[in-house]
Amino acid sequence: MNSTNKRPLTITIIALLMILFGIIEVITAFTHNFLGITTSQAALFTYSAVAIGALYIIAGLLILTMKKWAASLAIILLSADVIGRVTLIGIGLYPLNSNEQVFSIIAGTAIAIIFAIYIGLMWNSFK
């Protein structure tokens, strides 16, 4: 593999973090608890959070391909992830009953946005 076909280490790290965060999102959807942060027990929340986690996982797998079409789709999936999180907040399924809750929701959503922006900034690395 010549140097023009190598995947930048940062993209690999971002992809692995996206996959890890997606898995954590899925686990949290079923347990309704992650490091002291709680979520709604409603079935709608569980299904929605599993879907959001799956979007995150798929987006991470897509950017590992280093294809522009996959990076485009990953950005769309991350956008859907953010919209899903905001929707869950809007309908009251993410409890906002503590500063830790609010911080974790804002941080998690911001990380997804940052990942999408980073993929866009690395656009020329994709083929």
C-alpha positions in Angstrom: 0.0 0.0 0.0 1.5 3.3 -1.0 1.3 6.4 1.2 -1.5 7.9 -0.9 -3.8 5.0 0.0 -3.2 5.0 3.7 -5.9 5.8 6.2 -4.9 8.7 8.4 -4.6 7.6 12.0 -7.0 10.3 13.1 -9.7 8.9 10.9 -9.1 5.4 12.3 -9.3 6.7 15.9 -12.5 8.7 15.1 -14.1 5.7 13.5 -13.3 3.4 16.4 -14.6 6.0 18.9 -17.8 6.3 16.8 -18.2 2.5 16.9 -17.5 2.4 20.7 -19.9 5.3 21.4 -22.5 3.6 19.3 -22.1 0.4 21.3 -22.3 2.3 24.6 -25.5 4.1 23.3 -27.1 0.7 22.5 -26.1 -0.8 25.9 -27.4 2.4 27.7 -30.7 2.1 25.7 -31.3 -1.3 27.4 -29.9 -0.6 30.8 -31.1 3.0 31.1 -28.0 3.9 33.1 -24.5 4.8 32.1 -21.9 6.1 34.7 -24.7 7.4 36.8 -26.6 9.1 34.0 -30.1 7.8 33.6 -32.5 7.6 30.7 -36.2 7.1 30.3 -37.6 3.7 30.9 -40.1 4.1 28.0 -40.0 1.6 25.2 -40.0 4.5 22.7 -36.7 5.7 24.2 -35.2 2.2 24.1 -36.0 1.7 20.4 -34.9 5.2 19.5 -31.6 5.1 21.5 -30.8 1.7 19.9 -31.4 3.2 16.5 -29.2 6.2 17.3 -26.5 3.9 18.5 -26.8 1.9 15.3 -26.4 5.0 13.2 -23.2 5.8 15.1 -21.8 2.3 14.6 -22.6 2.3 10.9 -21.2 5.7 10.4 -17.9 4.6 12.1 -17.8 1.5 9.9 -18.4 3.6 6.8 -15.6 6.0 7.3 -13.2 3.1 7.7 -13.8 2.3 4.0 -12.2 5.6 3.1 -14.7 6.1 0.2 -16.3 9.5 -0.4 -19.7 8.1 -0.8 -19.3 6.3 2.6 -18.1 9.5 4.2 -21.1 11.4 2.8 -23.4 8.7 4.2 -21.6 8.8 7.5 -22.2 12.6 7.8 -25.8 12.0 7.0 -26.1 9.3 9.7 -24.3 11.5 12.2 -26.8 14.3 11.4 -29.7 11.9 11.9 -28.0 10.9 15.2 -28.0 14.5 16.3 -31.6 15.1 15.2 -32.6 11.9 17.1 -31.0 13.2 20.3 -32.6 16.6 20.0 -36.0 14.9 19.3 -35.6 12.7 22.4 -34.9 15.8 24.4 -37.8 17.7 22.9 -40.3 14.9 23.7 -38.9 14.6 27.2 -37.3 11.1 27.0 -33.9 12.4 28.0 -34.4 13.5 31.6 -32.9 16.9 32.3 -33.1 16.6 36.1 -29.5 17.2 37.0 -26.4 19.1 35.8 -24.7 15.8 35.0 -27.6 14.8 32.8 -27.6 18.1 30.9 -23.9 18.0 30.5 -23.8 14.4 29.2 -26.5 15.1 26.7 -24.8 18.3 25.4 -21.4 16.6 25.3 -22.6 13.5 23.5 -24.4 15.6 20.9 -21.5 17.9 20.5 -19.1 15.0 20.0 -21.4 13.6 17.2 -21.4 17.1 15.6 -17.6 17.4 15.9 -17.1 14.0 14.3 -19.3 15.0 11.3 -17.4 18.3 10.9 -14.1 16.4 11.1 -15.1 14.0 8.4 -16.0 16.9 6.2 -12.7 18.6 6.9 -10.9 15.4 6.0 -12.9 15.1 2.8 -9.8 15.0 0.5 -8.5 11.9 2.4 -11.4 9.9 1.1 -11.3 8.4 -2.4 
